[in-house]
Amino acid sequence: MCPVRDPLVSIVIPVRDGGGFLAAAIASVCGQSVDDLEVIVVDDGSTDGSFDVAASHPDGRTRAVRQAATGAAAARNHGARLARGEWLAFLDADDLWVPDKLRLQLKAVGQSPAATMAFGHVQEFLSPEFAATGEHQAIPRLLPGYSVVTMLLRRKNFAATGGFDERLMTGEFADWYDRGRTAGFEPLLLPDTLTFRRIHAGNLHRRRRADSQGYPAVLKAILDRRRRLGGAA
């Protein structure tokens, strides 16, 4: 029997009670113009059937695993440990990728030997069921995507950082990114919009809570780390 070849890219999707959006997120990954990939959905203690959505997905490149409700950082780390691809990427269960996301990034890092990780821009959009209520009046933004949902990097480099800090319930990517830059990882920001971030009632609540509780502690930890290393605050 011939050995099974490892995929080029592994994509990890953490989910907790995001079953209503998860199928679309998986479809946006499985519809990539780069098809040499695997999708690992890590169910973080969902109670809404999210695991069943992932486990029943018809694309054979998708697999679903469960863990206790320990947070997105732990879910992403869990998926990364199971990953077999040379490259690693992450997507949230309520967001979407453009079809050429991986192709554009792989091409860019291939042409930029100094780049260790690639990012792109994020376009926010109102989830249809939320937009219909008229509750959210802000205009969706186009954001520079130094974000976990646009990142692509080699799996061995992610592993070398020790992954995301699982003690953090919010701001874990900001903490990881600072550690990655301290380790010498060079980012490349593509001008392209690569991810569509869904705005809905659930993530607006989480965002407000993170802004008020989580991020100040993360920013303090980053500043303390830079001072210890003798860098500029």
Biotite code that builds the C-alpha atoms (Angstrom):
import biotite.structure as struc

atoms = struc.array([
    struc.Atom([0.000, 0.000, 0.000], chain_id="A", res_id=1, res_name="MET", atom_name="CA", element="C"),
    struc.Atom([1.340, 3.415, -0.941], chain_id="A", res_id=2, res_name="CYS", atom_name="CA", element="C"),
    struc.Atom([1.757, 5.836, 1.983], chain_id="A", res_id=3, res_name="PRO", atom_name="CA", element="C"),
    struc.Atom([-0.718, 8.707, 2.190], chain_id="A", res_id=4, res_name="VAL", atom_name="CA", element="C"),
    struc.Atom([0.988, 11.941, 1.181], chain_id="A", res_id=5, res_name="ARG", atom_name="CA", element="C"),
    struc.Atom([0.742, 14.855, 3.572], chain_id="A", res_id=6, res_name="ASP", atom_name="CA", element="C"),
    struc.Atom([-1.266, 17.851, 2.301], chain_id="A", res_id=7, res_name="PRO", atom_name="CA", element="C"),
    struc.Atom([0.371, 21.135, 1.399], chain_id="A", res_id=8, res_name="LEU", atom_name="CA", element="C"),
    struc.Atom([-1.822, 23.237, 3.698], chain_id="A", res_id=9, res_name="VAL", atom_name="CA", element="C"),
    struc.Atom([-3.677, 22.431, 6.908], chain_id="A", res_id=10, res_name="SER", atom_name="CA", element="C"),
    struc.Atom([-6.544, 24.702, 7.922], chain_id="A", res_id=11, res_name="ILE", atom_name="CA", element="C"),
    struc.Atom([-7.850, 24.725, 11.488], chain_id="A", res_id=12, res_name="VAL", atom_name="CA", element="C"),
    struc.Atom([-11.367, 25.989, 12.239], chain_id="A", res_id=13, res_name="ILE", atom_name="CA", element="C"),
    struc.Atom([-12.277, 26.314, 15.932], chain_id="A", res_id=14, res_name="PRO", atom_name="CA", element="C"),
    struc.Atom([-15.988, 26.438, 16.689], chain_id="A", res_id=15, res_name="VAL", atom_name="CA", element="C"),
    struc.Atom([-18.212, 26.815, 19.716], chain_id="A", res_id=16, res_name="ARG", atom_name="CA", element="C"),
    struc.Atom([-21.922, 26.987, 19.015], chain_id="A", res_id=17, res_name="ASP", atom_name="CA", element="C"),
    struc.Atom([-21.354, 28.282, 15.509], chain_id="A", res_id=18, res_name="GLY", atom_name="CA", element="C"),
    struc.Atom([-23.258, 25.598, 13.647], chain_id="A", res_id=19, res_name="GLY", atom_name="CA", element="C"),
    struc.Atom([-25.375, 28.093, 11.764], chain_id="A", res_id=20, res_name="GLY", atom_name="CA", element="C"),
    struc.Atom([-22.324, 29.543, 10.013], chain_id="A", res_id=21, res_name="PHE", atom_name="CA", element="C"),
    struc.Atom([-19.884, 26.617, 10.023], chain_id="A", res_id=22, res_name="LEU", atom_name="CA", element="C"),
    struc.Atom([-20.933, 24.916, 6.785], chain_id="A", res_id=23, res_name="ALA", atom_name="CA", element="C"),
    struc.Atom([-20.317, 28.129, 4.823], chain_id="A", res_id=24, res_name="ALA", atom_name="CA", element="C"),
    struc.Atom([-16.890, 28.567, 6.420], chain_id="A", res_id=25, res_name="ALA", atom_name="CA", element="C"),
    struc.Atom([-15.883, 24.999, 5.525], chain_id="A", res_id=26, res_name="ILE", atom_name="CA", element="C"),
    struc.Atom([-17.191, 25.452, 1.982], chain_id="A", res_id=27, res_name="ALA", atom_name="CA", element="C"),
    struc.Atom([-15.060, 28.586, 1.529], chain_id="A", res_id=28, res_name="SER", atom_name="CA", element="C"),
    struc.Atom([-11.968, 26.551, 2.454], chain_id="A", res_id=29, res_name="VAL", atom_name="CA", element="C"),
    struc.Atom([-12.827, 23.472, 0.421], chain_id="A", res_id=30, res_name="CYS", atom_name="CA", element="C"),
    struc.Atom([-13.536, 25.774, -2.542], chain_id="A", res_id=31, res_name="GLY", atom_name="CA", element="C"),
    struc.Atom([-9.999, 27.157, -2.599], chain_id="A", res_id=32, res_name="GLN", atom_name="CA", element="C"),
    struc.Atom([-8.131, 27.222, -5.910], chain_id="A", res_id=33, res_name="SER", atom_name="CA", element="C"),
    struc.Atom([-5.398, 25.328, -4.041], chain_id="A", res_id=34, res_name="VAL", atom_name="CA", element="C"),
    struc.Atom([-6.928, 21.908, -3.455], chain_id="A", res_id=35, res_name="ASP", atom_name="CA", element="C"),
    struc.Atom([-3.984, 20.156, -1.754], chain_id="A", res_id=36, res_name="ASP", atom_name="CA", element="C"),
    struc.Atom([-5.306, 20.754, 1.741], chain_id="A", res_id=37, res_name="LEU", atom_name="CA", element="C"),
    struc.Atom([-6.958, 19.341, 4.823], chain_id="A", res_id=38, res_name="GLU", atom_name="CA", element="C"),
    struc.Atom([-9.553, 20.970, 7.076], chain_id="A", res_id=39, res_name="VAL", atom_name="CA", element="C"),
    struc.Atom([-9.574, 20.254, 10.807], chain_id="A", res_id=40, res_name="ILE", atom_name="CA", element="C"),
    struc.Atom([-12.641, 21.492, 12.679], chain_id="A", res_id=41, res_name="VAL", atom_name="CA", element="C"),
    struc.Atom([-12.134, 21.569, 16.453], chain_id="A", res_id=42, res_name="VAL", atom_name="CA", element="C"),
    struc.Atom([-15.410, 21.684, 18.370], chain_id="A", res_id=43, res_name="ASP", atom_name="CA", element="C"),
    struc.Atom([-14.800, 23.552, 21.620], chain_id="A", res_id=44, res_name="ASP", atom_name="CA", element="C"),
    struc.Atom([-17.632, 22.189, 23.746], chain_id="A", res_id=45, res_name="GLY", atom_name="CA", element="C"),
    struc.Atom([-20.521, 23.191, 21.469], chain_id="A", res_id=46, res_name="SER", atom_name="CA", element="C"),
    struc.Atom([-24.096, 22.415, 22.445], chain_id="A", res_id=47, res_name="THR", atom_name="CA", element="C"),
    struc.Atom([-25.765, 23.364, 19.151], chain_id="A", res_id=48, res_name="ASP", atom_name="CA", element="C"),
    struc.Atom([-24.763, 20.500, 16.880], chain_id="A", res_id=49, res_name="GLY", atom_name="CA", element="C"),
    struc.Atom([-21.666, 22.183, 15.429], chain_id="A", res_id=50, res_name="SER", atom_name="CA", element="C"),
    struc.Atom([-19.716, 18.918, 15.623], chain_id="A", res_id=51, res_name="PHE", atom_name="CA", element="C"),
    struc.Atom([-22.364, 17.125, 13.544], chain_id="A", res_id=52, res_name="ASP", atom_name="CA", element="C"),
    struc.Atom([-22.216, 19.861, 10.896], chain_id="A", res_id=53, res_name="VAL", atom_name="CA", element="C"),
    struc.Atom([-18.480, 19.307, 10.510], chain_id="A", res_id=54, res_name="ALA", atom_name="CA", element="C"),
    struc.Atom([-18.535, 15.523, 10.848], chain_id="A", res_id=55, res_name="ALA", atom_name="CA", element="C"),
    struc.Atom([-21.189, 15.186, 8.144], chain_id="A", res_id=56, res_name="SER", atom_name="CA", element="C"),
    struc.Atom([-19.504, 17.520, 5.668], chain_id="A", res_id=57, res_name="HIS", atom_name="CA", element="C"),
    struc.Atom([-19.293, 15.711, 2.310], chain_id="A", res_id=58, res_name="PRO", atom_name="CA", element="C"),
    struc.Atom([-15.763, 16.834, 1.421], chain_id="A", res_id=59, res_name="ASP", atom_name="CA", element="C"),
    struc.Atom([-13.411, 14.020, 2.405], chain_id="A", res_id=60, res_name="GLY", atom_name="CA", element="C"),
    struc.Atom([-10.625, 16.471, 3.258], chain_id="A", res_id=61, res_name="ARG", atom_name="CA", element="C"),
    struc.Atom([-12.575, 17.619, 6.327], chain_id="A", res_id=62, res_name="THR", atom_name="CA", element="C"),
    struc.Atom([-12.404, 15.954, 9.734], chain_id="A", res_id=63, res_name="ARG", atom_name="CA", element="C"),
    struc.Atom([-13.962, 16.938, 13.040], chain_id="A", res_id=64, res_name="ALA", atom_name="CA", element="C"),
    struc.Atom([-12.625, 16.502, 16.563], chain_id="A", res_id=65, res_name="VAL", atom_name="CA", element="C"),
    struc.Atom([-14.009, 17.435, 19.962], chain_id="A", res_id=66, res_name="ARG", atom_name="CA", element="C"),
    struc.Atom([-12.523, 18.990, 23.063], chain_id="A", res_id=67, res_name="GLN", atom_name="CA", element="C"),
    struc.Atom([-13.903, 20.343, 26.328], chain_id="A", res_id=68, res_name="ALA", atom_name="CA", element="C"),
    struc.Atom([-14.871, 24.025, 26.305], chain_id="A", res_id=69, res_name="ALA", atom_name="CA", element="C"),
    struc.Atom([-11.400, 25.447, 26.932], chain_id="A", res_id=70, res_name="THR", atom_name="CA", element="C"),
    struc.Atom([-11.298, 28.361, 24.498], chain_id="A", res_id=71, res_name="GLY", atom_name="CA", element="C"),
    struc.Atom([-10.312, 29.305, 20.964], chain_id="A", res_id=72, res_name="ALA", atom_name="CA", element="C"),
    struc.Atom([-6.573, 29.327, 21.722], chain_id="A", res_id=73, res_name="ALA", atom_name="CA", element="C"),
    struc.Atom([-6.688, 25.744, 22.963], chain_id="A", res_id=74, res_name="ALA", atom_name="CA", element="C"),
    struc.Atom([-8.858, 24.701, 20.010], chain_id="A", res_id=75, res_name="ALA", atom_name="CA", element="C"),
    struc.Atom([-6.433, 26.192, 17.496], chain_id="A", res_id=76, res_name="ARG", atom_name="CA", element="C"),
    struc.Atom([-3.473, 24.551, 19.231], chain_id="A", res_id=77, res_name="ASN", atom_name="CA", element="C"),
    struc.Atom([-5.308, 21.217, 19.255], chain_id="A", res_id=78, res_name="HIS", atom_name="CA", element="C"),
    struc.Atom([-5.931, 21.442, 15.531], chain_id="A", res_id=79, res_name="GLY", atom_name="CA", element="C"),
    struc.Atom([-2.351, 22.501, 14.830], chain_id="A", res_id=80, res_name="ALA", atom_name="CA", element="C"),
    struc.Atom([-1.039, 19.444, 16.680], chain_id="A", res_id=81, res_name="ARG", atom_name="CA", element="C"),
    struc.Atom([-3.196, 17.206, 14.481], chain_id="A", res_id=82, res_name="LEU", atom_name="CA", element="C"),
    struc.Atom([-2.198, 19.001, 11.271], chain_id="A", res_id=83, res_name="ALA", atom_name="CA", element="C"),
    struc.Atom([0.011, 17.291, 8.682], chain_id="A", res_id=84, res_name="ARG", atom_name="CA", element="C"),
    struc.Atom([0.508, 20.085, 6.155], chain_id="A", res_id=85, res_name="GLY", atom_name="CA", element="C"),
    struc.Atom([3.694, 21.993, 5.456], chain_id="A", res_id=86, res_name="GLU", atom_name="CA", element="C"),
    struc.Atom([1.725, 25.225, 5.789], chain_id="A", res_id=87, res_name="TRP", atom_name="CA", element="C"),
    struc.Atom([-0.806, 26.169, 8.446], chain_id="A", res_id=88, res_name="LEU", atom_name="CA", element="C"),
    struc.Atom([-3.748, 28.572, 8.407], chain_id="A", res_id=89, res_name="ALA", atom_name="CA", element="C"),
    struc.Atom([-6.734, 29.345, 10.614], chain_id="A", res_id=90, res_name="PHE", atom_name="CA", element="C"),
    struc.Atom([-10.307, 30.438, 9.950], chain_id="A", res_id=91, res_name="LEU", atom_name="CA", element="C"),
    struc.Atom([-13.067, 31.272, 12.420], chain_id="A", res_id=92, res_name="ASP", atom_name="CA", element="C"),
    struc.Atom([-16.318, 29.362, 12.047], chain_id="A", res_id=93, res_name="ALA", atom_name="CA", element="C"),
    struc.Atom([-18.339, 32.482, 11.229], chain_id="A", res_id=94, res_name="ASP", atom_name="CA", element="C"),
    struc.Atom([-15.962, 33.939, 8.613], chain_id="A", res_id=95, res_name="ASP", atom_name="CA", element="C"),
    struc.Atom([-15.227, 33.195, 4.955], chain_id="A", res_id=96, res_name="LEU", atom_name="CA", element="C"),
    struc.Atom([-12.211, 33.090, 2.648], chain_id="A", res_id=97, res_name="TRP", atom_name="CA", element="C"),
    struc.Atom([-12.058, 34.314, -0.935], chain_id="A", res_id=98, res_name="VAL", atom_name="CA", element="C"),
    struc.Atom([-11.401, 31.417, -3.351], chain_id="A", res_id=99, res_name="PRO", atom_name="CA", element="C"),
    struc.Atom([-7.815, 32.489, -4.153], chain_id="A", res_id=100, res_name="ASP", atom_name="CA", element="C"),
    struc.Atom([-6.718, 33.184, -0.574], chain_id="A", res_id=101, res_name="LYS", atom_name="CA", element="C"),
    struc.Atom([-4.188, 30.368, -0.290], chain_id="A", res_id=102, res_name="LEU", atom_name="CA", element="C"),
    struc.Atom([-2.968, 30.583, -3.883], chain_id="A", res_id=103, res_name="ARG", atom_name="CA", element="C"),
    struc.Atom([-2.179, 34.285, -3.577], chain_id="A", res_id=104, res_name="LEU", atom_name="CA", element="C"),
    struc.Atom([-0.346, 33.820, -0.285], chain_id="A", res_id=105, res_name="GLN", atom_name="CA", element="C"),
    struc.Atom([1.689, 30.815, -1.396], chain_id="A", res_id=106, res_name="LEU", atom_name="CA", element="C"),
    struc.Atom([2.725, 32.689, -4.521], chain_id="A", res_id=107, res_name="LYS", atom_name="CA", element="C"),
    struc.Atom([3.674, 35.781, -2.497], chain_id="A", res_id=108, res_name="ALA", atom_name="CA", element="C"),
    struc.Atom([5.847, 33.945, 0.029], chain_id="A", res_id=109, res_name="VAL", atom_name="CA", element="C"),
    struc.Atom([7.473, 32.034, -2.810], chain_id="A", res_id=110, res_name="GLY", atom_name="CA", element="C"),
    struc.Atom([8.521, 35.349, -4.347], chain_id="A", res_id=111, res_name="GLN", atom_name="CA", element="C"),
    struc.Atom([9.612, 36.884, -1.015], chain_id="A", res_id=112, res_name="SER", atom_name="CA", element="C"),
    struc.Atom([12.199, 34.615, 0.607], chain_id="A", res_id=113, res_name="PRO", atom_name="CA", element="C"),
    struc.Atom([12.506, 36.865, 3.677], chain_id="A", res_id=114, res_name="ALA", atom_name="CA", element="C"),
    struc.Atom([8.807, 36.531, 4.501], chain_id="A", res_id=115, res_name="ALA", atom_name="CA", element="C"),
    struc.Atom([7.968, 33.986, 7.191], chain_id="A", res_id=116, res_name="THR", atom_name="CA", element="C"),
    struc.Atom([4.220, 34.573, 7.361], chain_id="A", res_id=117, res_name="MET", atom_name="CA", element="C"),
    struc.Atom([1.686, 36.126, 5.001], chain_id="A", res_id=118, res_name="ALA", atom_name="CA", element="C"),
    struc.Atom([-1.435, 38.174, 5.711], chain_id="A", res_id=119, res_name="PHE", atom_name="CA", element="C"),
    struc.Atom([-4.076, 40.018, 3.701], chain_id="A", res_id=120, res_name="GLY", atom_name="CA", element="C"),
    struc.Atom([-6.962, 42.404, 4.194], chain_id="A", res_id=121, res_name="HIS", atom_name="CA", element="C"),
    struc.Atom([-10.282, 41.675, 5.901], chain_id="A", res_id=122, res_name="VAL", atom_name="CA", element="C"),
    struc.Atom([-13.630, 42.953, 4.670], chain_id="A", res_id=123, res_name="GLN", atom_name="CA", element="C"),
    struc.Atom([-16.383, 43.014, 7.268], chain_id="A", res_id=124, res_name="GLU", atom_name="CA", element="C"),
    struc.Atom([-19.957, 42.236, 6.226], chain_id="A", res_id=125, res_name="PHE", atom_name="CA", element="C"),
    struc.Atom([-23.296, 42.121, 7.998], chain_id="A", res_id=126, res_name="LEU", atom_name="CA", element="C"),
    struc.Atom([-24.667, 38.617, 8.361], chain_id="A", res_id=127, res_name="SER", atom_name="CA", element="C"),
    struc.Atom([-27.970, 38.620, 6.433], chain_id="A", res_id=128, res_name="PRO", atom_name="CA", element="C"),
    struc.Atom([-30.142, 37.665, 9.403], chain_id="A", res_id=129, res_name="GLU", atom_name="CA", element="C"),
    struc.Atom([-28.541, 40.418, 11.498], chain_id="A", res_id=130, res_name="PHE", atom_name="CA", element="C"),
    struc.Atom([-28.651, 43.085, 8.791], chain_id="A", res_id=131, res_name="ALA", atom_name="CA", element="C"),
    struc.Atom([-32.386, 42.476, 8.386], chain_id="A", res_id=132, res_name="ALA", atom_name="CA", element="C"),
    struc.Atom([-33.044, 43.511, 11.993], chain_id="A", res_id=133, res_name="THR", atom_name="CA", element="C"),
    struc.Atom([-31.565, 46.972, 11.491], chain_id="A", res_id=134, res_name="GLY", atom_name="CA", element="C"),
    struc.Atom([-29.923, 46.735, 14.926], chain_id="A", res_id=135, res_name="GLU", atom_name="CA", element="C"),
    struc.Atom([-26.393, 47.367, 13.652], chain_id="A", res_id=136, res_name="HIS", atom_name="CA", element="C"),
    struc.Atom([-25.916, 50.636, 11.787], chain_id="A", res_id=137, res_name="GLN", atom_name="CA", element="C"),
    struc.Atom([-22.113, 50.826, 11.486], chain_id="A", res_id=138, res_name="ALA", atom_name="CA", element="C"),
    struc.Atom([-20.675, 50.597, 7.982], chain_id="A", res_id=139, res_name="ILE", atom_name="CA", element="C"),
    struc.Atom([-18.617, 47.393, 7.619], chain_id="A", res_id=140, res_name="PRO", atom_name="CA", element="C"),
    struc.Atom([-14.904, 48.190, 7.438], chain_id="A", res_id=141, res_name="ARG", atom_name="CA", element="C"),
    struc.Atom([-11.995, 47.090, 5.273], chain_id="A", res_id=142, res_name="LEU", atom_name="CA", element="C"),
    struc.Atom([-9.145, 46.275, 7.662], chain_id="A", res_id=143, res_name="LEU", atom_name="CA", element="C"),
    struc.Atom([-5.439, 45.469, 7.261], chain_id="A", res_id=144, res_name="PRO", atom_name="CA", element="C"),
    struc.Atom([-5.469, 41.809, 8.103], chain_id="A", res_id=145, res_name="GLY", atom_name="CA", element="C"),
    struc.Atom([-2.760, 41.227, 10.676], chain_id="A", res_id=146, res_name="TYR", atom_name="CA", element="C"),
    struc.Atom([-5.198, 38.690, 12.000], chain_id="A", res_id=147, res_name="SER", atom_name="CA", element="C"),
    struc.Atom([-5.322, 34.982, 12.719], chain_id="A", res_id=148, res_name="VAL", atom_name="CA", element="C"),
    struc.Atom([-7.976, 34.505, 10.016], chain_id="A", res_id=149, res_name="VAL", atom_name="CA", element="C"),
    struc.Atom([-5.708, 35.798, 7.250], chain_id="A", res_id=150, res_name="THR", atom_name="CA", element="C"),
    struc.Atom([-2.404, 34.318, 8.424], chain_id="A", res_id=151, res_name="MET", atom_name="CA", element="C"),
    struc.Atom([-0.469, 31.642, 6.537], chain_id="A", res_id=152, res_name="LEU", atom_name="CA", element="C"),
    struc.Atom([2.829, 30.311, 7.886], chain_id="A", res_id=153, res_name="LEU", atom_name="CA", element="C"),
    struc.Atom([4.861, 27.127, 7.951], chain_id="A", res_id=154, res_name="ARG", atom_name="CA", element="C"),
    struc.Atom([3.561, 24.662, 10.513], chain_id="A", res_id=155, res_name="ARG", atom_name="CA", element="C"),
    struc.Atom([7.043, 24.066, 11.940], chain_id="A", res_id=156, res_name="LYS", atom_name="CA", element="C"),
    struc.Atom([7.408, 27.788, 12.664], chain_id="A", res_id=157, res_name="ASN", atom_name="CA", element="C"),
    struc.Atom([4.097, 27.898, 14.494], chain_id="A", res_id=158, res_name="PHE", atom_name="CA", element="C"),
    struc.Atom([5.136, 24.879, 16.534], chain_id="A", res_id=159, res_name="ALA", atom_name="CA", element="C"),
    struc.Atom([8.452, 26.537, 17.409], chain_id="A", res_id=160, res_name="ALA", atom_name="CA", element="C"),
    struc.Atom([6.587, 29.360, 19.190], chain_id="A", res_id=161, res_name="THR", atom_name="CA", element="C"),
    struc.Atom([4.703, 26.956, 21.428], chain_id="A", res_id=162, res_name="GLY", atom_name="CA", element="C"),
    struc.Atom([1.396, 27.984, 19.872], chain_id="A", res_id=163, res_name="GLY", atom_name="CA", element="C"),
    struc.Atom([-1.204, 30.305, 21.333], chain_id="A", res_id=164, res_name="PHE", atom_name="CA", element="C"),
    struc.Atom([-1.266, 31.036, 25.057], chain_id="A", res_id=165, res_name="ASP", atom_name="CA", element="C"),
    struc.Atom([-4.200, 28.941, 26.268], chain_id="A", res_id=166, res_name="GLU", atom_name="CA", element="C"),
    struc.Atom([-4.564, 31.003, 29.418], chain_id="A", res_id=167, res_name="ARG", atom_name="CA", element="C"),
    struc.Atom([-5.885, 33.871, 27.296], chain_id="A", res_id=168, res_name="LEU", atom_name="CA", element="C"),
    struc.Atom([-9.574, 33.906, 26.411], chain_id="A", res_id=169, res_name="MET", atom_name="CA", element="C"),
    struc.Atom([-9.161, 37.035, 24.258], chain_id="A", res_id=170, res_name="THR", atom_name="CA", element="C"),
    struc.Atom([-6.197, 38.652, 22.544], chain_id="A", res_id=171, res_name="GLY", atom_name="CA", element="C"),
    struc.Atom([-4.325, 35.393, 22.075], chain_id="A", res_id=172, res_name="GLU", atom_name="CA", element="C"),
    struc.Atom([-3.370, 36.271, 18.513], chain_id="A", res_id=173, res_name="PHE", atom_name="CA", element="C"),
    struc.Atom([-1.922, 39.675, 19.480], chain_id="A", res_id=174, res_name="ALA", atom_name="CA", element="C"),
    struc.Atom([0.184, 37.922, 22.100], chain_id="A", res_id=175, res_name="ASP", atom_name="CA", element="C"),
    struc.Atom([1.303, 35.232, 19.645], chain_id="A", res_id=176, res_name="TRP", atom_name="CA", element="C"),
    struc.Atom([2.094, 37.756, 16.906], chain_id="A", res_id=177, res_name="TYR", atom_name="CA", element="C"),
    struc.Atom([4.366, 39.697, 19.240], chain_id="A", res_id=178, res_name="ASP", atom_name="CA", element="C"),
    struc.Atom([6.160, 36.496, 20.200], chain_id="A", res_id=179, res_name="ARG", atom_name="CA", element="C"),
    struc.Atom([6.500, 35.552, 16.547], chain_id="A", res_id=180, res_name="GLY", atom_name="CA", element="C"),
    struc.Atom([8.006, 38.918, 15.659], chain_id="A", res_id=181, res_name="ARG", atom_name="CA", element="C"),
    struc.Atom([10.372, 38.597, 18.629], chain_id="A", res_id=182, res_name="THR", atom_name="CA", element="C"),
    struc.Atom([11.426, 35.216, 17.222], chain_id="A", res_id=183, res_name="ALA", atom_name="CA", element="C"),
    struc.Atom([12.309, 36.903, 13.928], chain_id="A", res_id=184, res_name="GLY", atom_name="CA", element="C"),
    struc.Atom([9.236, 36.028, 11.856], chain_id="A", res_id=185, res_name="PHE", atom_name="CA", element="C"),
    struc.Atom([8.845, 38.528, 9.019], chain_id="A", res_id=186, res_name="GLU", atom_name="CA", element="C"),
    struc.Atom([5.282, 39.382, 7.942], chain_id="A", res_id=187, res_name="PRO", atom_name="CA", element="C"),
    struc.Atom([4.154, 40.032, 4.396], chain_id="A", res_id=188, res_name="LEU", atom_name="CA", element="C"),
    struc.Atom([0.889, 41.954, 3.975], chain_id="A", res_id=189, res_name="LEU", atom_name="CA", element="C"),
    struc.Atom([-0.800, 41.361, 0.632], chain_id="A", res_id=190, res_name="LEU", atom_name="CA", element="C"),
    struc.Atom([-2.937, 44.204, -0.772], chain_id="A", res_id=191, res_name="PRO", atom_name="CA", element="C"),
    struc.Atom([-5.745, 41.764, -1.528], chain_id="A", res_id=192, res_name="ASP", atom_name="CA", element="C"),
    struc.Atom([-8.900, 41.176, 0.498], chain_id="A", res_id=193, res_name="THR", atom_name="CA", element="C"),
    struc.Atom([-8.566, 37.553, 1.583], chain_id="A", res_id=194, res_name="LEU", atom_name="CA", element="C"),
    struc.Atom([-11.145, 37.125, 4.349], chain_id="A", res_id=195, res_name="THR", atom_name="CA", element="C"),
    struc.Atom([-14.727, 38.239, 4.891], chain_id="A", res_id=196, res_name="PHE", atom_name="CA", element="C"),
    struc.Atom([-15.489, 38.744, 8.580], chain_id="A", res_id=197, res_name="ARG", atom_name="CA", element="C"),
    struc.Atom([-19.120, 38.194, 9.462], chain_id="A", res_id=198, res_name="ARG", atom_name="CA", element="C"),
    struc.Atom([-20.697, 40.739, 11.830], chain_id="A", res_id=199, res_name="ILE", atom_name="CA", element="C"),
    struc.Atom([-23.509, 39.226, 13.867], chain_id="A", res_id=200, res_name="HIS", atom_name="CA", element="C"),
    struc.Atom([-24.994, 39.607, 17.326], chain_id="A", res_id=201, res_name="ALA", atom_name="CA", element="C"),
    struc.Atom([-22.829, 36.935, 18.937], chain_id="A", res_id=202, res_name="GLY", atom_name="CA", element="C"),
    struc.Atom([-19.435, 38.231, 17.882], chain_id="A", res_id=203, res_name="ASN", atom_name="CA", element="C"),
    struc.Atom([-20.351, 41.851, 18.603], chain_id="A", res_id=204, res_name="LEU", atom_name="CA", element="C"),
    struc.Atom([-21.035, 40.827, 22.207], chain_id="A", res_id=205, res_name="HIS", atom_name="CA", element="C"),
    struc.Atom([-17.724, 38.963, 22.417], chain_id="A", res_id=206, res_name="ARG", atom_name="CA", element="C"),
    struc.Atom([-15.853, 41.888, 20.853], chain_id="A", res_id=207, res_name="ARG", atom_name="CA", element="C"),
    struc.Atom([-17.222, 44.396, 23.360], chain_id="A", res_id=208, res_name="ARG", atom_name="CA", element="C"),
    struc.Atom([-16.323, 42.068, 26.242], chain_id="A", res_id=209, res_name="ARG", atom_name="CA", element="C"),
    struc.Atom([-12.804, 41.533, 24.866], chain_id="A", res_id=210, res_name="ALA", atom_name="CA", element="C"),
    struc.Atom([-12.214, 45.232, 24.439], chain_id="A", res_id=211, res_name="ASP", atom_name="CA", element="C"),
    struc.Atom([-13.209, 45.931, 28.040], chain_id="A", res_id=212, res_name="SER", atom_name="CA", element="C"),
    struc.Atom([-11.647, 42.923, 29.762], chain_id="A", res_id=213, res_name="GLN", atom_name="CA", element="C"),
    struc.Atom([-9.122, 40.982, 27.717], chain_id="A", res_id=214, res_name="GLY", atom_name="CA", element="C"),
    struc.Atom([-7.021, 43.221, 25.542], chain_id="A", res_id=215, res_name="TYR", atom_name="CA", element="C"),
    struc.Atom([-5.649, 45.634, 28.188], chain_id="A", res_id=216, res_name="PRO", atom_name="CA", element="C"),
    struc.Atom([-4.040, 42.681, 29.997], chain_id="A", res_id=217, res_name="ALA", atom_name="CA", element="C"),
    struc.Atom([-2.606, 41.324, 26.737], chain_id="A", res_id=218, res_name="VAL", atom_name="CA", element="C"),
    struc.Atom([-1.168, 44.701, 25.765], chain_id="A", res_id=219, res_name="LEU", atom_name="CA", element="C"),
    struc.Atom([0.441, 45.028, 29.192], chain_id="A", res_id=220, res_name="LYS", atom_name="CA", element="C"),
    struc.Atom([2.010, 41.580, 28.798], chain_id="A", res_id=221, res_name="ALA", atom_name="CA", element="C"),
    struc.Atom([3.386, 42.566, 25.375], chain_id="A", res_id=222, res_name="ILE", atom_name="CA", element="C"),
    struc.Atom([4.896, 45.778, 26.743], chain_id="A", res_id=223, res_name="LEU", atom_name="CA", element="C"),
    struc.Atom([6.413, 43.930, 29.698], chain_id="A", res_id=224, res_name="ASP", atom_name="CA", element="C"),
    struc.Atom([7.937, 41.362, 27.332], chain_id="A", res_id=225, res_name="ARG", atom_name="CA", element="C"),
    struc.Atom([9.464, 44.076, 25.146], chain_id="A", res_id=226, res_name="ARG", atom_name="CA", element="C"),
    struc.Atom([10.943, 45.845, 28.166], chain_id="A", res_id=227, res_name="ARG", atom_name="CA", element="C"),
    struc.Atom([12.496, 42.601, 29.389], chain_id="A", res_id=228, res_name="ARG", atom_name="CA", element="C"),
    struc.Atom([14.044, 42.095, 25.976], chain_id="A", res_id=229, res_name="LEU", atom_name="CA", element="C"),
    struc.Atom([15.282, 45.675, 25.855], chain_id="A", res_id=230, res_name="GLY", atom_name="CA", element="C"),
    struc.Atom([13.050, 46.682, 22.943], chain_id="A", res_id=231, res_name="GLY", atom_name="CA", element="C"),
    struc.Atom([11.121, 49.872, 22.467], chain_id="A", res_id=232, res_name="ALA", atom_name="CA", element="C"),
    struc.Atom([7.695, 50.033, 24.073], chain_id="A", res_id=233, res_name="ALA", atom_name="CA", element="C"),
])
